[in-house]
Amino acid sequence: MKRQMSIEQKIERELQKINSDPKKPHKIRHLTPEEKKDFIDSLITDDEDWTEEDEIKYQRVMKRLQR
């Protein structure tokens, strides 16, 4: 089974949805880096096709978020 989007795209899309939702008072940009990591982990832990390549992409996204 082929995935429709990469893990990186999936994370970015979820983050954008949260940040653009006016009903969510605690937007992700106000979270600490640790909270962001936990949140993103929760988005991707259900992906059983997780690979080493996905892990590398995930680490890139995390580095970008910490800036």
Backbone torsions as a table, in degrees:
resi	resn	phi	psi	omega
1	MET	NA	125.7	-178.0
2	LYS	-92.9	137.5	179.0
3	ARG	-78.3	143.3	-178.2
4	GLN	-73.1	-35.9	178.6
5	MET	-138.2	156.8	-179.6
6	SER	-71.0	163.1	177.8
7	ILE	-59.3	-41.3	-179.1
8	GLU	-59.4	-46.4	179.4
9	GLN	-64.2	-39.9	-179.3
10	LYS	-61.3	-45.8	179.3
11	ILE	-63.5	-48.3	-179.4
12	GLU	-58.5	-43.2	-179.2
13	ARG	-62.9	-44.5	179.1
14	GLU	-62.7	-42.0	179.6
15	LEU	-63.8	-41.5	178.7
16	GLN	-63.9	-41.5	178.5
17	LYS	-59.0	-44.7	-178.6
18	ILE	-67.0	-45.6	-178.1
19	ASN	-66.7	-26.5	-178.0
20	SER	-93.6	-3.4	-178.8
21	ASP	-86.7	110.5	-177.5
22	PRO	-66.7	-17.7	-178.7
23	LYS	-79.9	-11.1	-180.0
24	LYS	-97.7	104.0	-176.2
25	PRO	-68.7	-29.8	-178.5
26	HIS	-102.8	84.2	-179.0
27	LYS	-71.0	155.8	-172.4
28	ILE	-63.8	-27.9	-178.8
29	ARG	-66.1	-15.9	178.0
30	HIS	-90.6	-3.1	179.8
31	LEU	-79.8	155.2	174.4
32	THR	-73.9	161.6	178.4
33	PRO	-55.1	-37.6	179.9
34	GLU	-66.6	-40.6	178.2
35	GLU	-65.9	-38.6	177.3
36	LYS	-61.5	-44.6	-179.1
37	LYS	-61.2	-45.7	178.8
38	ASP	-60.7	-42.1	-179.8
39	PHE	-62.8	-48.1	-178.7
40	ILE	-65.3	-39.1	175.6
41	ASP	-56.6	-40.7	-179.1
42	SER	-66.9	-27.9	178.9
43	LEU	-71.9	-32.2	-170.8
44	ILE	-108.6	-6.9	-176.6
45	THR	-65.8	-19.1	179.8
46	ASP	-84.0	2.1	-178.3
47	ASP	-90.0	102.9	-177.2
48	GLU	-79.0	-8.6	178.3
49	ASP	-93.4	21.1	-177.5
50	TRP	-60.2	129.6	-179.1
51	THR	-123.3	174.2	177.7
52	GLU	-62.9	-38.1	177.8
53	GLU	-61.2	-42.2	177.3
54	ASP	-62.0	-38.4	179.5
55	GLU	-62.4	-41.3	178.5
56	ILE	-63.2	-45.7	178.6
57	LYS	-62.1	-41.4	178.8
58	TYR	-59.9	-43.3	179.4
59	GLN	-63.6	-37.6	177.2
60	ARG	-62.0	-44.7	179.4
61	VAL	-62.0	-43.2	-179.2
62	MET	-62.7	-39.9	178.4
63	LYS	-63.4	-41.7	179.2
64	ARG	-62.7	-40.7	-179.1
65	LEU	-66.5	-27.3	-176.9
66	GLN	-79.5	-8.9	-179.8
67	ARG	-75.3	NA	NA
